[in-house]
Amino acid sequence: MGITIRYLAHASFQIKTEEGRNVYIDPSTKHTGLNKKDFQPADMILVTHGHEDHFDNKLLKDIRKLGSPIIAPPSLKKEIKGGVVWDLSPGQFMKMATSNETIWATEAYNVKRLRPNGEPFHPKGFGVGFLVKFGEKKIYHAGDTDLIPEMDRLADADVDVALLPVGDTYTMDLEEAAEAALVIKPRIVIPMHLKGANPETFREKVESQSDIKVVLLGEGEEYSLE
């Protein structure tokens, strides 16, 4: 039995590990079309940043099991109440004592997507991405980010699956996300945070220039990583 990656909506994913653990990344019912019944009790929750389409504090309380950790950037530590909360800044990592998982926080920020006042929608230090090692497999969730220089470091990380935003407005667009995939060099890439972008265009751009496999998941669909 391998790892199962289920695309819920927007940037929300459910990952079932080989040990049967239930892990969520950016679970939210805000602006995603999801509701509480779409989520099962969580053994671990990762939150990339504090925008409500990624961070739904009430949902976290509803779905986390007793003692289940929430891992988030330092900007959210005071907002998440109760239970076990670990904050990770980019470059930091932690190994779970009770499971076969290691989590690294990576940089995630905008350099091109700016508010009218010139401030980035996602300034450096506001949020993170996550590189998670489940057993021998590594899954990278980029968070809300532009194409940034720090992605170069992931080329040596042997990423199995990269979950990359492609929708523009607040994140990379299709062109930049394709370039990010070529930089990171995962075995598989799954586009997310579509915002109306055509994922087929992303697949054509990546697969025509590399041996990377692009997997397109509709909401509720899953992929088994063997």
C-alpha positions as CSV (number, residue, x, y, z in Angstrom):
1,M,0.0,0.0,0.0
2,G,1.4,3.4,-1.0
3,I,0.8,7.0,-0.1
4,T,-2.5,8.5,-1.3
5,I,-2.7,12.1,-2.3
6,R,-6.2,13.4,-2.5
7,Y,-7.0,16.9,-4.0
8,L,-9.8,18.4,-2.0
9,A,-10.1,21.9,-3.6
10,H,-8.0,25.0,-4.1
11,A,-4.8,24.3,-2.2
12,S,-6.3,21.7,0.2
13,F,-4.9,18.2,0.2
14,Q,-5.4,15.0,2.2
15,I,-2.5,12.6,2.4
16,K,-3.0,9.1,3.7
17,T,0.3,7.5,4.7
18,E,1.4,3.9,4.4
19,E,0.8,3.6,8.1
20,G,-2.7,4.8,7.7
21,R,-2.2,8.3,9.2
22,N,-4.4,11.1,7.9
23,V,-2.6,14.3,7.1
24,Y,-4.1,17.6,5.8
25,I,-2.3,20.5,4.2
26,D,-4.2,23.8,4.2
27,P,-7.7,22.4,5.0
28,S,-10.3,25.2,4.8
29,T,-14.0,25.6,4.1
30,K,-13.5,29.3,3.2
31,H,-13.7,30.1,-0.5
32,T,-13.0,26.4,-1.4
33,G,-16.5,24.9,-1.7
34,L,-15.6,22.4,1.0
35,N,-17.5,21.8,4.3
36,K,-16.8,19.9,7.5
37,K,-18.1,16.6,6.2
38,D,-15.4,16.6,3.5
39,F,-12.8,16.0,6.2
40,Q,-11.9,13.0,8.4
41,P,-10.3,13.2,11.8
42,A,-6.7,14.5,11.3
43,D,-3.5,12.9,12.7
44,M,-1.5,16.0,11.6
45,I,-2.4,19.3,10.0
46,L,0.0,21.6,8.1
47,V,-1.0,25.3,7.4
48,T,1.1,27.4,5.0
49,H,-0.2,30.9,5.9
50,G,-3.0,32.8,7.5
51,H,-5.3,33.7,4.6
52,E,-8.7,32.1,5.3
53,D,-8.8,30.0,2.1
54,H,-5.8,28.2,3.6
55,F,-6.3,28.7,7.4
56,D,-9.7,27.9,8.8
57,N,-9.3,28.0,12.6
58,K,-12.7,26.6,13.4
59,L,-12.3,23.7,11.0
60,L,-8.9,22.9,12.6
61,K,-10.6,22.5,16.0
62,D,-13.3,20.4,14.6
63,I,-11.2,17.9,12.7
64,R,-8.0,17.5,14.7
65,K,-7.7,14.4,16.9
66,L,-6.9,14.9,20.6
67,G,-3.1,15.5,20.7
68,S,-2.8,15.9,16.9
69,P,-0.1,18.5,16.0
70,I,-0.7,21.5,13.9
71,I,2.4,22.8,12.1
72,A,2.3,26.4,10.9
73,P,4.5,29.5,10.3
74,P,5.3,31.7,13.4
75,S,2.8,34.3,12.2
76,L,0.0,31.9,13.2
77,K,1.2,30.6,16.5
78,K,-0.9,32.9,18.6
79,E,-4.0,32.4,16.5
80,I,-4.2,28.6,16.9
81,K,-5.5,27.8,20.3
82,G,-5.2,24.6,22.2
83,G,-3.5,21.3,21.5
84,V,0.0,20.8,20.1
85,V,1.2,23.6,17.8
86,W,4.6,23.7,16.3
87,D,5.8,26.8,14.4
88,L,8.5,26.4,11.7
89,S,10.3,29.2,9.8
90,P,11.9,28.6,6.4
91,G,15.0,26.5,6.8
92,Q,13.8,24.8,10.0
93,F,12.6,21.2,10.2
94,M,11.2,18.7,12.7
95,K,11.0,15.0,12.9
96,M,7.8,13.6,14.4
97,A,8.6,11.4,17.4
98,T,5.6,9.1,17.0
99,S,5.6,8.7,13.2
100,N,7.8,8.2,10.2
101,E,7.6,11.9,9.0
102,T,10.0,14.8,8.7
103,I,8.8,18.3,7.9
104,W,10.8,21.1,6.5
105,A,9.5,24.7,6.1
106,T,10.5,26.4,2.8
107,E,10.3,30.0,1.6
108,A,7.0,31.1,0.0
109,Y,6.4,34.7,-1.0
110,N,5.5,37.1,-3.8
111,V,7.9,39.2,-5.8
112,K,5.5,40.1,-8.6
113,R,2.0,39.9,-7.2
114,L,1.4,43.2,-5.4
115,R,-1.4,45.1,-3.8
116,P,-2.2,48.6,-5.1
117,N,0.0,50.1,-2.4
118,G,3.0,48.1,-3.7
119,E,3.0,45.5,-0.8
120,P,3.1,41.8,-1.8
121,F,0.0,39.8,-1.2
122,H,2.3,37.3,0.5
123,P,5.4,39.1,1.9
124,K,8.5,37.2,2.8
125,G,8.1,35.9,6.3
126,F,4.3,35.7,6.2
127,G,3.9,32.1,5.1
128,V,5.9,29.0,4.2
129,G,5.8,26.0,1.9
130,F,6.4,22.5,3.2
131,L,8.6,19.6,2.2
132,V,7.4,16.5,4.0
133,K,9.1,13.2,4.0
134,F,6.7,10.3,4.5
135,G,8.9,7.2,4.9
136,E,11.0,7.3,1.8
137,K,8.8,9.6,-0.2
138,K,9.0,13.4,-0.3
139,I,6.0,15.7,-1.1
140,Y,6.5,19.4,-1.5
141,H,3.5,21.8,-1.1
142,A,4.7,25.2,-2.3
143,G,2.1,27.3,-0.5
144,D,1.1,30.7,-2.1
145,T,4.3,31.8,-3.8
146,D,5.8,33.3,-6.9
147,L,8.7,31.7,-8.7
148,I,11.5,32.5,-6.2
149,P,15.3,31.8,-6.1
150,E,15.0,29.5,-3.1
151,M,13.4,26.9,-5.2
152,D,16.8,26.1,-6.6
153,R,17.6,24.4,-3.4
154,L,14.9,21.8,-3.9
155,A,16.6,20.5,-7.0
156,D,18.8,18.4,-4.7
157,A,16.0,17.3,-2.4
158,D,14.9,14.4,-4.6
159,V,11.2,15.5,-4.5
160,D,8.8,12.8,-5.5
161,V,5.7,15.0,-5.8
162,A,5.5,18.8,-6.1
163,L,2.1,20.5,-5.5
164,L,2.4,23.8,-7.3
165,P,0.0,26.8,-7.6
166,V,-0.6,27.9,-11.2
167,G,-3.5,30.4,-11.0
168,D,-1.8,33.8,-11.2
169,T,-3.3,36.8,-9.3
170,Y,-1.8,35.7,-5.9
171,T,0.7,33.1,-7.0
172,M,2.7,31.8,-10.0
173,D,1.0,31.6,-13.3
174,L,1.2,28.7,-15.7
175,E,4.5,29.8,-17.3
176,E,6.2,30.4,-13.9
177,A,4.9,27.2,-12.4
178,A,6.2,25.2,-15.3
179,E,9.6,26.9,-14.9
180,A,9.4,26.1,-11.1
181,A,8.8,22.4,-12.0
182,L,11.8,22.4,-14.3
183,V,13.9,23.9,-11.5
184,I,12.7,21.6,-8.7
185,K,12.8,18.4,-10.8
186,P,10.2,16.3,-9.0
187,R,9.2,12.9,-10.4
188,I,5.6,14.1,-10.4
189,V,3.9,17.5,-10.3
190,I,0.3,18.2,-9.5
191,P,-1.1,21.7,-10.2
192,M,-3.3,23.4,-7.6
193,H,-4.7,26.9,-6.8
194,L,-6.0,27.0,-10.4
195,K,-8.1,30.2,-10.3
196,G,-9.5,29.3,-13.7
197,A,-6.1,28.4,-15.3
198,N,-6.1,25.5,-17.8
199,P,-4.1,22.7,-16.2
200,E,-3.7,21.0,-19.6
201,T,-1.6,23.9,-20.7
202,F,0.6,23.5,-17.7
203,R,1.0,19.7,-18.5
204,E,2.0,20.5,-22.1
205,K,4.6,23.0,-21.0
206,V,6.2,20.7,-18.4
207,E,6.1,17.4,-20.2
208,S,7.3,18.8,-23.5
209,Q,10.5,20.0,-21.7
210,S,11.2,17.3,-19.2
211,D,10.6,13.7,-18.0
212,I,8.4,15.0,-15.2
213,K,5.0,13.4,-15.1
214,V,2.1,15.9,-14.6
215,V,-0.9,14.5,-12.8
216,L,-4.2,16.4,-13.1
217,L,-6.6,15.9,-10.3
218,G,-10.2,17.2,-10.2
219,E,-11.7,18.0,-6.8
220,G,-12.0,14.8,-4.8
221,E,-9.8,12.8,-7.0
222,E,-6.7,11.0,-5.7
223,Y,-3.3,9.7,-6.8
224,S,-1.5,6.7,-5.3
225,L,2.2,7.2,-4.9
226,E,3.9,3.8,-4.9
